[in-house]
Amino acid sequence: MISCLMKKRLTAPHCECDCGGTTKGGRFLPGHDAKLKKYLVGLALSGKKRAANKLEQLGWTKHLAVAKQKRR
């Protein structure tokens, strides 16, 4: 039981942008959240529902709303 808990703590989390990198405990490597936001917003603005859903899942819907306002 203790060794199982130790392994979980020693395993670094993977960057959520799917770059394959490992973080030091956060969700993203430095700058990778911004790259992913830009990519997803671009896809969502072009009509890709999956990208809009991912933005919502990550709590980034405000970034899509701001981008839509800038396009007007």
N, C-alpha and C positions, 0 to 999 in steps of 0.2 A: 504494500500500500504506500509506504513512504517513498520507495523508489519510483513509483508511478507519478507521484506528486512532484518529485524532483525533476523528472524528465519533462513534465509540462512547463515547469518554471525555466528550465534551461533552453527550451526550444524557442527561438526567436520567431515572432510572427512575420508572415509574408506581407509584402507591400500590397495593398488592395488595388493597385492599378494594373496588376498582373504582369509586372515587369520581371518577376522572378526574384527580386531582391528581398532581403530580410531586414526588418527594422529593429530598432533597439527598444521596442515596446509600443511604439505608436502604430497608427493605421497605415501611414505612408512614409516613404523616404522623403527627404527634403525636396520640395518642388514638384513632387509627383502628383499631389492632390490638385495643384493648379493645372498641370498638363491634362489630367483626366477630366477636370471640369470643362476646360476649353474644348476638348474632343467631344464630350457628351453634349454640351450645349450646341455645338456645331451640327451634330447629328440630329438632335431634337429639333433645331430650327429648320432642318431640311425635311422634317416630317417623320422621322424614325421614332415610333412609339416606344420601342425597347429602351432607347437612350433617355427619353423623358421619364420612363418608369425607373430607370437606374438613378437618375438625378433625384427623384422623389424618395427612393429607397435610402439614398445617402444623406438626405436632408438638404439638398442643394437646389430646391425649386426656385428660390429667390434669384439665383444666378441666371436661370432661364428667363424669368420675368424681366430682369434688367436687360438682358440681351434683346428680348422682344421689343422693349421700349426704345432701345437705341436704333433698331431697324426702321422705326417709323419715320 
